[in-house]
């Protein structure tokens, strides 16, 4: 991790192929992160997710099913972190307990690293709940960074 990046990880009791779908299928991603999504999971394809009214916009940069994803990330209308200003890389590694999900979000500045580590910790826990099949429930937002 560098000053402009954060890392977050979680082990999920499911195969990598299933966890991967939660980053690439519209119905799956809105089950844990966001209320709207438009996804085209191919290099150069659209990545759009509205999270609690915040429009995340980017592109899939790398799609290596079921091992790795790289997505450009930013917020529509933001001068601080516009679409494509940062990058999220997700690595899925099979482990005895299921799949280790490792996430690195780079290209952040100022308070953005602190805010995003809180956000990704919140959303990875919701991902774990969604994959378990019980659903992640209503997203009440994140604690303050």
Secondary structure, DSSP 8 states (H G I E B T S, - for coil): --TTEEEEEEEESS-HHHHHHTTT-HHHHTTTS-SEEEE--STT-EEEEEETTEEEEEEEEEEETTTEEEEEE-BTT-SSS-TTSEEEEEEEEEETTEEEEEEEEES--TTHHHHHHHHHHHHHHHHHHHHHTS-----------
